[in-house]
Structure formats: structure tokens, C-alpha cells
């Protein structure tokens, strides 16, 4: 391994690029350090020369996050290892030791409670706790709610009366020779006063741990057998106690739903992604039952897809885990790039075969879809919390002001997006964010007519022109006031004096954002200039690399992917896209219904509109029966049958819809 170069400010990756041929071709792990010698990134590679060479190409061709990393760094060093498994282990150790700023860091979206058994003590104790794990303690979970696991423990202590008191209570009971209340109500075997020996108490603890680990059937059968034996021996008091124990076990098992009937031990992992962040959810399934759940949220740090995210997550979750924490099977949404290496590493840690695979069908696929829904909800909740924080919103607006060189903080941001389907039904959306929050009452929709849809730039020019012409008209009409008001220097009236309602387009934005790159920005700027408006700044946000484009500038502004300013611009852009798509679908559905019904005899324009208003969409009309269609005013049974036939013919011709998912918004788009 070559020594790190002396600390100095970086002058770009070419200033510290290793000599050609000096990088080995074996597998290994590499570290980038900044000018102060701090590790900023750790990575692994099958071929160190091929991987490291990719960092020293033209910075303009690198992903923005990667470009930031290589320009921040001032040196690179590497360690050669014998196998790819050793590379994984060393990468995990270095990430844990150095906590590099450019590596993905999964952080808990909340502190989850664990069920812990202190097996390292002479008299082990069961307790519910949170935080980091400790040596000498066996953990179960984590669980969603502490109260739920406490209820389960309370039920199980009746069957497995192990110690659950604190060290202070245990020592005090031993000193006074009298157990605590739990000892008197048979929810503790009272080892503190010698009612059971350490070996007997350990056997109770082992049974409890086996039950929590999923070995439930044997205990239920054993208690049933003892209950029937006591009943046959006419020991009805013991039989009644065992009956109650059996009820407690059954009730505890009911709290853990059976999701996989084959008794599978698996961790089910799913992701919810957007260009800036990723949420991960994992369900711990043992013996076919969900034993725990946990979630993380992390900033995306490079251009990698789902497979690379799974790679990072598996490494951080399992590389330092013990044998009991690694299941036989790990179900993931996409296989990591080198799945065989991971399976070998995890199999070595567990001591038996571990499989990583993507479920394709059946109960496992359905369960992973449920986990994915949880991940999506966790990401949405995280974004909501982040957006609602006042300090964060203020910082986001200030970052936008600084990055774009604005004279003032853009308290009102308007964003515009164009949507169409192969040139038809062209619509545009205008969304408004005030003080960093969506102002949905100010949203507006536009219908673009007289264009073929192939020219988004022209459509953007029309929308900006129409919106800001209305602004000028509103301002002109609102300033037609008395001479006294004019002399006082009063500005344009933002509220209609007759109705008391705000004027729709009377507010001037502090920033106009368009969905797109330099061409869309130029069109918006040209539209404002044609109207004589020169004091409203414009920018564009391109989807692929999240670049911010300004008028008459050749290069985009690159905001840090972790910046709150970029996060706010992305939310504004995605909301404009969602609003435009919603409007477009509504118009497309209406136009499809109208075109389908053109040839139905006896169905004129008035009754077509009545039919459309009644059902609302083509989908609902297709699902309706002839009798339901005939209930629409003016529609008879014969006409209803003709309508049903026309809709059925259109469905068979078009076939199944082409569905795609917008990766920025998570929204399903039909083509």
C-alpha cells in the first residue's frame, strides 16, 4: 500500500492521480483522503486499477456527488486483499472506523425497542430497551412499539418465570430474604432468595429464548401433554394452571401474525427511493411469523441504482452481526452486484448456508410488497417532517438565494411543468410554494391548444406568457384607484374590493422554476422579456442530474445533494409534475370517453356530457354494468347496451395499458 500524500488543498483529481501502472489489478479496498488527512470515502473493487481509473476521468463526465468527492480529496491509497470476501470485511471495518462523509449512512428513522436477555449474567434478566447492542446480551426484535412487547413479556413470564427485575431490586430482595411482588404472583422463580438454583433458572431462560426465537410448537405441545396428564391424575388445580399457561402462550403467538406458512426464517428488505434519499424497511420473519420491524433513511450519494443501494445496506447491516442475527434467507428487491461474495461472507458468519434472492411470486413476493409500502410511507413521513421544520425551510430558502445570486429570499416560488401524451392533450401546471410550503389554493392549470406537443419549449413560452400577462392585467386594474391613493404610493391591490377574495394572478413570485434545462429556461426568460418584466428571476431544474440552470449561462449551478435548497427545489418540481399529470389524466380520460361514444346512435353531446359527469372516468364506465348505465338520466336500456358494446370494443383493441414509474416522484404513469 503506498503511503498517503502530504496534506494539502486539493487542486483536482489529476493532482494526486497515481502513476500509470502503479495500481494493482487484484481485489482490494481503497480510501480517499482530504487535504487534512481525513478519510472521505471508502470503496471496494474486484480490480483496483479498473475501479480507481474511473475516478480520474474528466470531472465533467462524473456524477455530481462523485465529482464533489474527488475534488474534495487530496490523496488516494489502497490495500490489496486475497479474496473479495476479505475486501467486504475490510470495507466494513474502515467505514465503521472512519465514518467517511461520502459513504451512504443509514440512520434509524426512530429508536426501536429491543427485547434483551442478559445471558452473560449469573441470573439472566429479561428487559425492554433501546439503543446500541451490548456484548453478553441476546436480543430479539426490534419491535414497533415498546408497550406491545411488554404485554408479550408479561404473558410469557407466567409460563417462563425468569428474572425481570433490576439489579438493585434483585440485591435488596436477596438481602432481606423476601422476593418482590413478581415472586409472589408466580411471574418469577425468585432466584434472589434461592427458590431455584442458577442452573434451574438458566433452563427457564433457555426455554424463553427458544420460544422467542420461533421454536413455539414444542412448548405448546409439551404444556398440552402436561395438562392432560394432570387432568387424568385428577390434579385439577395443576391442570387449570397449565390451561392458563397454554392460553398465555396462544395469546402471545396471536400477536405475531403468520405470514409465511412454510415456517421460513428470513429478513425481508424493501426500498423506497427518490433522486435524493432512500428509505429502507426490513421485516424480521422467524418461524413464519413477523418477529420485528426496523427502518432507515439515508441520503443518496452516487449514481448507483437499487442493486448498489442493496449492496451498501447488506454490508452495513450484517457485516458486524453475530450468527443468531443472520437468517437462512434474505429477500431483497434487487440482487447486489456480487451476490455470491455476500452469500459466502454471510454463510461464514452464520456457520451455515445463507441465500440472498429476489422473490418472484407467492407469499414471499406479497410480503415484500407490504414491506415496500411501509418503506414508501416512511419516506413520505420523513419528507413531511423535514419540510415542516421552520429552521430547515429558512435554511433552504437562504441556500437558494445564495446559489442563484438573488437579491432577496424567494418567499414565493412558482414552478411550471408541461405534460402530454404523444403530442395530444397538452396541459401545463403552475404550483406555488410560499415560505417553503405548498400553497394549493394558488395552484393553476393551463390547456395548451394549437400545438402538436413535440415542442415543450414553445409550450413553456406560451404558459409563462399567459400567466404573467394576467399578472400585468391584474396589477393594471388594481391600480385604477383614487388620486389620493395614487399619491400615497399604494401598490397594486391584491384583494378584490368587491368580493374580498384574493386576485388570482396578482402576486409576483420571488422565483420562477421550470421543469427542464437550458432551452426551457431560455423560453421562460424570453416570455418575461417580451412582456417587459425584468425583475423576476428564472431557473430550471433538470431531472437527470438535478442541475439548476440559469438564463444565459453555459454551465449549470450544482447544489450539494445534501443541501436543503436542492431538496426544496426538487419538491417544488415534483409537485408541479404531479399536478400536471393529474390534470392530463383527467382530460385524457374525458376525451377518450367522448371519442368512444361518438358513434353510438342516439347519443348526442348533452347526454355524452351527462354520462361523463355521472361516471367521472373511462375506467368506471368500463366497470359499470348495462343496468347501471341505464340509470343515468336520458339513457335507455338499448342505448346503455350500445354504450357498453362501444366501451368493450375499445378495451379489446387497446389491450393492457403500458405502465411506467416516475423515479423522481414514485408516481405510476400510464402510457
Buried (B, 14 or more C-beta within 10 A) or exposed (E): EEEBBEEEEBEBBEBBBBEEEEBBEBBBBBBBBBBEEBBBBBBBBBBBBEBBBEBBEEBEEBBBBBBBBBBBBBBBBBBBBEEBBBBBBBBBBBBEEBEBBBBBBBEEBEEBBBBBBBBEBEBBBBBBBEEEBEEEBBBBBBBBEBEBBBBBBEBBBBBBBBBBBEEEBBEBBBEEEEBBEBBEEEBBBBBBBEBBEEEEBBBBBBBBBBBBBBEBEEBBEEBBEBBEEBBEEEEEEBBEBBBEBBBBBEEBBEBBEBBBEEEBBBBBBBBBBBBBBBBBBBBBBBBBBBBBBBBBBBBBBBBBEBBBBBBBBBBBBBBBEEEEBBBBBBBBBBBBEBBEBBBBBBBBBBEEEBBBBBBEEEBBEEBBEBBBEBBBBBBEBBBEEBBEEEEBBBBBBBBBBEBBEBEEBBEBBBBBBBBBBEEEBBBBBBBBBBBBBBBEEBBBBBEBEEBEBEBBBBBBBBBBBBBBBBBBEBBEEBEEEEEEEEEEEEEBBEEBEEEEEEBBBBBBBBBBBBBBBBBBBBBBBBBBEEBEBEEBBBBBBBBEBBBBBBBEEEEBBBBBBBBBBBBBBBBBBBBBBBBBBBBBBBBBBBBBBBEBBEEBEEBEEEBBEBBBEBBEBBEEBBEBEBEBBBEBEEBEEEBBBBBBEBBEEBEEEEEEEEEEEBEBBBBEBEE
